[in-house]
Amino acid sequence: MLLGILAACGTLFSWSFGTLSFLNASRRIDPGLLNRTRLLLAVGATLVLSCITMQVWPWSIFTEAGAQQWLWLGISGIVGLTVGDLFGFTSLRILGARRQSVVGTSAPAAAAVAGFFLLGESLSFSDIIGMTLSIAGVMYAMSAIEERSEVSREGYGTFTTGVLLAIGGAVCQGAGLVLAKVGLQSDGGGVSPFHATFMRMSIGFAATYVLDVIRRAPHRPLREAFKDKKGARAMYAGTLFGPIIGVTCSLIAAEHLDVAVAQTIFSLVPFVVMAITTIVHKEPLHWRSVLGAAIAVIGVVILVV
């Protein structure tokens, strides 16, 4: 229990710093290319860490897990990382870190629903109230005229598109966490966090090419992601805090806590991001956004009580 809480808190701060790093990167690098490149970097890093912690050769990594574990963790990677993070990076580019992180508090509701269908976790009347509050809080926070005006001035896309993509990303990430838990419990369990992260990242990376074909996106060589030096440095930092430290900690938390409890702690990311952007970057903080985020988090707490 304590290990799960510590891992969830580690996820909270890692994702908060990673969000701010990826904001800078997403406004300098195409979101699709950014997603693919940071997944490749994460695959290399988690492969090395897996080999060190498991004391095996690299080629043994592919046979140390069962077929069911590869299947569910792979699907989790596609849903949460390939699709969910593409939505997330695009919405981050449009909305900015503070707004996008507020919309992200809808992820626990998605995790609760997915947990109900995939893990048989209960979904009571109070859970429904909690999910309703979470969604209402997000809608309230995002309904401020000031928020729409600021997004329009920043000029990276329309406010409505950004919010819809952020919601889609949150739903995919919540469902992806549940699918990852299914994978961790398959074939008798026993998959280390670094190994599970490598499995998710490698399948997620390969799936980005398939997704590009489906959405008919123009081919962008990976080297393009490194042309902008500032963007590349932000991508390195975001990769360290997000896919490597953050995702690994989230898997540890998912293994030792109920998925919804872990998501409750993760949902506090907006407040950490708000604090950093207000204190460090001097961004204006609207009381409606704070109140809306608070309502959403209260909904998450009700969801898991």
N, C-alpha and C positions, 0 to 999 in steps of 0.2 A: 504493500500500500504506500509506504513512504517513498520507495523507489519510483513508483508511478507518479506520485505528486511532484517529486523533484524533477522527473523527466518532463512532466507537463509544464512546469515552470520554466525549465530550460527551453522547451519548445516556444513558449510565450515570448521570451526575450529574443531568442534567435530569429523567430519569424518577424518580430517587430523591426529589428535592425535589418533583416533581409528585405523586408518590404520597402524600406527607405532606400536601400542600395539598388534594388531592382527598379524603383521609380526613376532614378537617375539613368539607369541603363536602358529602360524601355523608351525613354524619350530621345535616345541617341541611336538605338539599334531596333530594327524591325522586331515586333513582339514574337512572331513565329520563329525567326532566326535566333532570337535571344533564348527562347524556350529550348530549342534543339541544342544550341551550343552549351548552355549551362547544364543540360542533362548529360551531354557527352563528358563535360568536366567532372560531373558528379559520378558518372559511371567509373571513370578512371580512379578517382579518389576512393570510392567505396570498395572497388576491387582490391586496391592495395590494403586498405584497412581490414577488409574481410580476410585476406590471406594472412595478415599479421596476427589478428585476433584468433583465427581458427587454426593457424599454423599448418596451412596447406599450400600447395602449389596453385598458381592461377587457374590451370585447366581443370583442377579438381573442384573448383567453385560450382561448376555446372552440374556436377553429379552428387553434390552433398545435400541437395534438397530433393524431395519427392515430386512426382508429376503434378499432384494436386496443389502443392505449395507453389510451384511455378505457374500453374494455371491461374489461381486466385490472386496471387501477388502480381502476376502479369496483367490481369484484367484491372486490378487496382491501379497499377501504373498508368494504364491507358486512360481510365476514367479520371483519375485524380491529377495526373501529371501531364499527359499528352493533351487531353481536351480541357480539363479544368484549369490548368495553368496557362494555356493559351488564352482562354477567356480572361483569366486573372491578369495577365500581363497587358492585354489590350485595354481592359477596364482601368488598370492602374495608370496606364499612359494617359487616358482620357480624364479620369476623375482625380488623380493624385492619391497619395498614400492615406491621408486621413479619411477621405470619403469612401475610398474603396475598402478600407479596413472596417468601417462601420457596416457596410453592406455584408461583409464577410461574417458577421455575427449570425447570419441565417444558416450557416453550415451545421450547427448542432441539430436544428430541426430536420435537415436532410439526413444527418447521421442517425437520429432517432427513428425516422421512418424506415431507412435502410436496415437498421438493426432489428426492427420489428419483423421485416420480411426475411432477412437472411440469417439472423442469429436467434430469432424467437424471443427477443427482449420485449417486455411488456410496454404497451402504449396506452396509458390510462387517460381519463378525462382531464386530469391536471396536466398531463403531458401535452394534450391538445391546446389547453389554455396557455401553457408556456410557449408553444410554437406560435400561437396567435399573437401573443405579446411580443415575441421576438420580431416577427414580421411587421407588426404595427410600429414598433420602435424604429426599425429601419426606414419604413415609409415616412414616419414623422420627421426623422432626422434629414432625410433626403428631399423633403417637401419645401425646405426653406428657399425662398427666392434668392437669397444671397449665394447659396451654393450653386444654383443654376447659372447665375451671373458670372461667378468666378470661373466655372468650368468653360463657359462661353468665351471669356476673356483669354483664358490660357490657350484655346484654339487647337486642341488635339482631337476633338470629336464632339459629338452631341451628348448632352447630359443623359438623355433617355437611353441611348446606345450604351453608354458607360455603365449605367445602373443595371440594365438587363444582362450585360456581359458579366458584371460582378456577381449578380444573383446566380447566373449559370455556373460561374466558377465556384461559388460557395457550395452549391448543390453537388457538383462533381467532386469537390474535395471532401465533403462530408460522407458521400457514398463511397469514395475511394478509401477512406479510413476504415470503414466497416468491412469492405472487401479485403483489405489488408489483414484485418483481424481474423477473418475466415481463413486466409492463407496461413497465418501464423499458427492456427489451431489444427490445420490439416496434416494428414500423414503423421499424426502423433506429436506435432509441434517440434520444438528443438531448433528452430532456425534462429540464428543470432541476429540482432538488430541490424548490424552492418551488412550482413549477407542478405537479409530481407530487403534492405534499402537498395542494394546493388541489383537485386532481381527486379524490383519495381522500376528503377531508373533505366536499366538496360532495355527492358521491354518497352517502356515509355519512350525512350530515345528512338528505337526502331519504328515505333508507331507514328512518330512525327512525319516520316516520309510518306506513309500511307495516307495520313490525314491531309498532307499537302496535295496529294493526287486527288483525293475526294473533293477538297474545296478549290481545286484548280489554282493553287497559289503558284506564283513564279518561282523558279528554282533560284535559291540564293546560296552560294558556296559558303562553307563555314568560316573561311578566312575573312569574309566581309565583317563578321562580328568583332574582329580584332583591329580594324582600321582606325576606329575612333578610340584613342588611348584612354580618355576619361570614361567613356562608355564601357570599355573592356575592364578597367579597374573596378568600376561599380558592379559589373557582372561577376568578377572574381569574388568580391565581398559578398554579394547576394547568394552566390553558389555555396560559399562556405557556411553562411548562416542559415540558408534555406534548405536546399536539398541534402546537404551533408549533415550538419549538426541538428537542424530543426526537424527534418523528416525522420532521422534516426531516433531522436528523443521522442517524437510523436508515436513511433512504433513501440518503443519501450512503455510509454504511457498507456497506449491502447492494449498492450499485453497484460498490464498489471492493474488497470482501472476499467470500469465500465466505459464504453465508448462515449456516452453522453457526458459523464463526469470529466473525462479528458477534454472533450470539446468545450465544456464550460470554462475551464482554465484557458484554453486556446482563444476563447471568445473575448478575452480581456485585451487582446492585441490593440484594438482601437484606442484604448486609454493610454497605453504605452506610446503609441504612435502620436497621439494628440499631444502628450506631454513633450515629446522630443521636437515635434514640428513647431510647437508654440514657444518653447524655451530656447531651442537652438536656432531654428530657422525663422523665428518671429512671424509665423503665419497667424492671421486672425483666427480666433476660435469663437464660433457661434454657439450661444447657449442652447439653441435648438438641437444642434448636432450632439452636444454632450448629453442632453436630456434624452434624446432619441436612442443614443447608444446605451445609456443606463437602463432604459425601459427594455431594450433588446436583451441585455445581459440578465436582467431580473427574470425575463421570460425563460432564458436558458437555465437559470437556477431552479425555477419552478419545474422545468422539464425533467430535471434529474433528481428532484427530491422525492 
